[in-house]
Amino acid sequence: MLKLLLDPWSPDYEAAIQADGAESARTGAVDPGVETDQWRAIRPAPCVSGRRVYFVDGVRRVEARVLAQDDDGRLIHGLFASAGVGSVAAGTDDTVPRGRLCPAKTVPVPTPLAKYDCVEIRRYLILGGGKQRAESISTGTQTVRFEGISSPGDTPDDLMNCLQNLMRTREAALAESLLAPGTCVFADGPLNYFSSATDALVGVIKRIYLPYLDALHFALAGRLRSGERTPLFSIRDGKYDRYSWFQRLAPRRATEHNLAGIVRLEVRAALGVEQAAALADFAAAGLPGFASNAVRDPRAPQNLVPVGALEEMLRHRLGDVITIRRAIERKIYEGVTV
């Protein structure tokens, strides 16, 4: 009989695990022996690295869809959209006067701090059919400008992909601007949009689409305990060669499937095995401390606390969706009645 186990993510979201072993052959050459020939769980020792850690993520929102016809009668799809990207800086700062006090002393104890570091909001009017047009929308005393973007595709799905690419490109630019000696940047998602290859830049993929590994090696991911990782494995496709690994962020409940709380992480292969392994140890030891819980986040524990807080703040900074939608409708109405 089948044993049914829960996916801890809220049903409002797609499943955290969407692995299909049959597709793994299309991911490029995978080598599970790049770090060690002993395929077993690795538990790094806790350490104080002194690194400054950043988490980078973005959100997007469609404000309104539009449709037009050119002089030849061809339909032109478009959308008004907003995208926000930002970062959270996390670390221990002895200079910030917010440290908690020891019970019997007045000496401040360094406290892990996290704060919003950088926030950027952009607005786009994306049009298909090779068209490009910017618009300025008045709402109250404010003017919101939508940058004109021409999509290479014509369908509504093409426009959504264009918006996604715009957001991910801005995320990559922000993450790369934060890279410096003594820092580590955790970017939400794979590193396809990043040009930096030899910095401490780690992609965190919270939804597992592919196992990459064969069944024997992938089975280790389900046996990991919180704070443990698999050995590195290489993925070489000739374009985005990288080292990757799986790790568990938090203990799973008895009712949850054995991949609950598992994330896949990756770094560029140009970093080298030794530095990649050091970053993998750093992530395995440190990221469980940022894991969310089901009370706080419907995608717990994979949607890390700094990332969830950043997403919430970015959505707030996008502005009120109804107000912006009404301003767009008013602008279009003015054009229709002229």
PyMOL commands that set and color helices and strands:
alter all, ss='L'
color gray80, all
select helices_A, chain A and resi 21-26+156-178+215-223+269-271+273-290+305-317+321-337
alter helices_A, ss='H'
color red, helices_A
select strands_A, chain A and resi 29-31+52-69+75-92+100-101+108-109+112-127+135-139+142-150+183-188+201-205+233-236+242-248+262-268
alter strands_A, ss='S'
color yellow, strands_A
deselect
rebuild
show_as cartoon
